[in-house]
């Protein structure tokens, strides 16, 4: 019969925390931003395209027009996003903007397959895999779309739950998905999960999968993860209009001046472009041209992302090392080990996440608010903490995670819970 380890020394934990506070540090692990070193990788982009503003087809990119974006840039990203070039739109600098506007447009204008606008429905709900991406939730919260949490597994959302909810309720109009290196768990959707999403019966004929492939090329290992392409699977099942694929260059080149992408069926694209005509006369094609020339082709994109990997992989390794050194045998404390993306999810015993975040803030370490990974900022278990190690220098990442470990040890000790390493 095993016995629990002895209770942690509260006095020792408090002494360590007081010493942390006395350092007067200021560290930030709140958001998944690229570091200055990563942004430096794309400095050349800022001097392009030079005096030659002509695209490959002769288009003068300085002028109006071209709602679908430059073909040469779409060709670079089509393969990684799993979208044929002629079904991919290159737009402005933000995929979040595209997702927001898609929901707005669906509220105001019937999507293909719908008999009326979502605004005219008595209830509109989206499924939200949790832990998930807070900005997805903010879109729905701002626009009055109800969020229904569903658990996420290492293979993607719990499909038994998803299939039941979409089959029995026509007011469930969509689901948010980050299929590769999910934010924040790092989950990679299995082929079976993608197939079930593409083929499952839905009570709503206008059900949409918001397929935010934000981390399509953001690998942390030398063996990139691969996911099934959802567009052809949905089309084969007679659900061609179901998926809407999103991506961007935001964490690839310059985060504030990138290019967003939207991929979909021709019917969805026609619907989108008709709405877009009232909003713009064309995207920033000069920026698209500089991206196309800077990256060159799909191989150039892969080579560029390998430079990113070499900068950020050591930071993720440092987080894993510090957590293992402190909590390898601590009951109730686990963390994700992603192979790509921008986040690590730290799971602590129920009721402690808010306290750890509070202690960290008081010690000068800013973490994403507890609850941000759940709709309406409410984590029912108060157990999830999202760690974002990419932005600070490596030495600061190590210091910040060591500080988080001190905070967690104090929270555990104060609750009378065991700590082991």
N, C-alpha and C positions, 0 to 999 in steps of 0.2 A: 504494500500500500504506500503510494507516494505521499510525501508531506510537502506543504507549501514552504517556500523560502521564508526566512524570518522577515518581519516587517522592516521596511527601509528606515534608515535613521533620519527622522524629520529634521533634527537639529543640523545634521550634516548637509541635507538638501537645502535648508534655508541659508546656511553659511555660503554654499556655492552660489546660490541665487543673489545674495547680497553682494558677493564679489563681482558677479556679472553686472549688476546694476551700477556698481562703483566705477566700472570701466568707462561709462558715459558714451557707449557706442551708438551709432546710427546706421542701421542696415535695413534693406528693403527687399523682401521676397514676395511682394504682393501680386505682381502680374508677370505673365510670360512674355517679357520684352526681349528682343535681341540686344546683346551687349554692344558697346561702341566698337569693339574689335570685330564683331560680326558685321556691323554696318560699314566698317572700313573696307571690307571685302568688295564692296560695290562702289567705291569712290569713282572708279573709271566711268560708271554709268552717268555721273553728273556732267561729264564733258561731251556726252553723246546727245543727238546724232551728228553734231557739227553742222556744216553748211549744206549737207545733202539731206534734205527732208523727204526724199522720194521713197515710198515703200516699194516692195518687190514688184508689185503690179503697176507701178508708176503713179500711184496716188500721192498727191501732195498732202502730207500729213498735217500741215499747218491749217488746212481749210476745214470747213464743215463736212458732215456726212459720215457714212460708214458705221452705222449703228451696231453692226456685228463685230467690229474691231478688226485689227489687221490679221490676215490669214497666217502670215509667217510666225506671229507670236502664238496664235492658237495652235499651230502645228507643234510648237515646242512642248506645250502643256497637255495636248490631247491625250497622249498615251498615259501619262501619270495620273490624270484625272479620270481615265476610263471613258472618255467621251469622243466620238468621231469629230473631226475638225469642223464639218459642216453643221454639227449640232452644238457647237460651243461658241459662246459669245465672250469677247474680251471687253471689259467695261472700264469703270473708274478705279479708284485706288482701294476700294474696300469691299470685301465679300460680305461683311456684316450689313453694309448698306443694301446690297442686292437681296439678302435674306429679309431684311426689314421691309423693303419695298415689295417683295413678293407677297408677304402677308398683307400689307396695305392694299395692294392691287386685288388680291383675292377677296378682301372685305368689300371692295368697291365695285368689282366687276366679276361676273361669273367665270370661273376657270373652266377649261375644257372638261366636259363631263358633268358640270353642275347645272342645275335648273334655276338657281338664283344665287345672288351674292351671299357671301358668308355674313355680311352685315345684317341680312334679312333673316338669318337663322335665329331661333330662340336661344341657342347655346352653341358656341364653337370651342372645342377643346383640342389641345395638342398633348401627346404623350411626351414625357420628359424623362429619359433615362437618368438615373441618379446613382452616384454623384455625377454631375454634368457641368455644362458650361453656363456660367451666370449670364452672359450677354444674350444667349438664346432665350433664357427665361425673361430677361428684361424686355425683349421685343414683345413677347406675349403679354407680359404684365402691363406694358404701356398701352397696348392696343386692345385690351379687354378680352384676350383669348385665355381661357382657363387652362391651367397646367395640371396634368395628371401624372404623378411620379410612377415610374416603373423601375425595378431593380436592374442594374447592369452587372453582367458577369464578365469573366475574361474573354468570352467569345462574342460579347455584344449584349444588347438588351435581352432580358428574360423573355424569350419568344412565346412561351406558354401564356404568360400574362398579356403580352402585346396582342397575340392572336385572339384571345378571349375578349379583350376590350374593344378592338376594332370591329369584331364580328357582331357584337351585341349592341353597339351604340353608334348611330349615324351622325351624332354630333361630334364624334372624334374625327377631326378633319386632317390630322397630321401627326408626325413624329419627328423630333429632332434627333439627328444621328451624326456622330463624329466617328466614321468607320475605321479609321486607321490612327493608332496611337491616341485614343480618345482623351479628351480633356475632362477630368484630370487623371483618370485611372491608367491611361496608356493601353487600354484594351484594344485588341485588333479583331474586327468582326470576322468570324469564321465564314467559310463558303456556305455552310448550311444556314447560318443566320441571314446572310445576304439573300440566299434563295428564298427563305421563308418570308422575308420582308417583301420581296418582289412578287411573290405568288399568292400570299395569304388573302382569303376572302375578307372584304370590308363592307360594313353596312353603308358607309358613305361612298357613293360612286365617284366623288371628287376628292378622295383621300390623297394626301401628298406626303412623300418622304423628303424631308429637308436634309439632304445628304451633304453635310459640311465636311468636305475632305480637306480640312485646313492643314493637315500635317502629312500630306501625300508624299513629300520628298524629304521629310525631316527625320532622318534615321540617326540612331545612336550607336548602331553596330555596323559591321562590315557586311552583314547579310540583311538587306532591306526586307521588311514584311511586305507581303502581297495580299491584296484583297480581290474578291470577285467583282467584276464590272456589273453594276446594278442595272444600267440602262438596257442592255440586250436581254438580261434575264427577265426584266419586267415586260419588255416588248414581246418576248416569246410566250409569256403567260397571258397576253392580252391586256396588260396594264402599262402600256407604253407611256402614258401621261402621268404615272404615279411618282417617279423620282424627279427631283430637281437637284442637280449636282452643283456644288459651289466650291470655289478655291480661290487662292490669291497668291501674289508674290510678297505679301507683307512681311513675312519672316525669312524671305529669300534674298531680297535686295535691300531697298530702303523702306522701312516700315511705314513712313508717312507719305510715300510717293510711289506706291506700287500699282498693280493692276489686279482687278477682281475678275473672276470668271463665273459664268453660268452655263451649265449644260443641261439639255432637256430634249424631249421629243419635238418634232417639228410643230405639232399643234400647240404645245406649251410655249415654244419660241415665238410663234406667230402671235399668240396672246400677249406675251411679254413685250414684244417689239411694238405692238399696237399701243400698249400703255406708255411705252417709253417715248413714242413720238410726241406725246404731249408734255414731256419733261425735259428733253434735250434734243439738240440737233446732231449730236455725235459725241463720242468720248474723246479723251485726250490722246490722240493718235501719235503725237510727238513722243509722249512718254512710252507708249506701246512700242514705237519704233526703236527707241533707245534700249528698251528691255530686250527686244528681239536681237539687236546687234550685239549687246553685251553678252547675252547667254549663248547665242549662236544656233544651237540646236539642242536636242534632248541630251546628247552626250555632254555638251557644255553645261547644261543644267545640273547633271549628275556630278560633274567635276566640281562645280561651284558648291554644291551641297556637301561634298566631302570635306571641303575647307571648313564649313560650318560645324560638321560633326567633330572634327579635330579640336575645335575650340570649346564645344559645350559638353562633349562626352566626359571629360575629366571632372566637370562640375557635378554631373549626375553620379559619377563614381564616388566622389567625395561625400555626397549626401548618403549614399548607401553604406559607405564605410562607417561614418559617424553613427548612424542609426544602429547598425549591427553591433558596434562596439559598446553601445549603451543599453540596447533593448532586445538583444538576440533571444533572450529567454524570458521576456517580460510578458506575463499573461495579458491578453487584450490589446497588445500593441503590435501592429503589423504595418507594412508599407508596400506600395507597388514597386516593381522593378521594370520600368518601361524600356522597350527597345527602340523607342522613338518618341517624338513629340516634345513638349515643353514643361511637363509637370510630373511630380511625384505625389501620390496620395498617402498621407499618414493617417492611419486609423488608431484611435486611442479608446480606452474604456468609455462606455456611455456616460455622458454628462461632463466630460473633461475638456472637450475641444475648446469651448468658449474660455475656460479658465486658462488653458495653455496660451491661447492667443492674447488674453489680457495680460498675463505675466510677461509674455514676450514684448508686448507694446510698452509696458512700464520699464522694461530693460533696454529699450531702444531698437527692438527688432520688429519691423512691420510685417505682419503676415496677412494673407487674405482673410477677411472676416469669417469666423465660423458660421456655417449655414449658407455661405455664398454658393456652394456646390449643389444646393437644393432650391426648388421653386419657392418664391416668396421669402427667401433667406431663412428658411426654417428646416434645419436638420433635426428630425424627430428624436434621433439618438444623441445629438450633439457629440458626434464622434469623429467627424471627418475634418482634416486639415489639409489644405492644398499648398504644396511647396513649389515655388517657381525659382529654380536656381540659375537661369540663364543670364540674367542681367548683370549681377555684381561680378567683379573679378573673382578668380578661383579662391584666393586667400580669404576674401570676405564671405564667400559661400561657406567655406569650412568653419569660419568663426560664427556665422549666423546659425548654422545647423548645430554646432556645439552649444550655442546659447539656447536654441530651441530644446535641445536635450536636457539642459539644466532646468528649464521651465517645466518640461514634462515630468522630470523626476520629482520636482517639488509638488506638482499637482497630484501625482500618484501618492507621494508620501503623506500629503495633507489629507488625502482620502483614505489612508490606511491600506492602500493597495501595494502589492509586492512589486519590486523592481529587480530585474535580473539582466545579466549581460553575458 
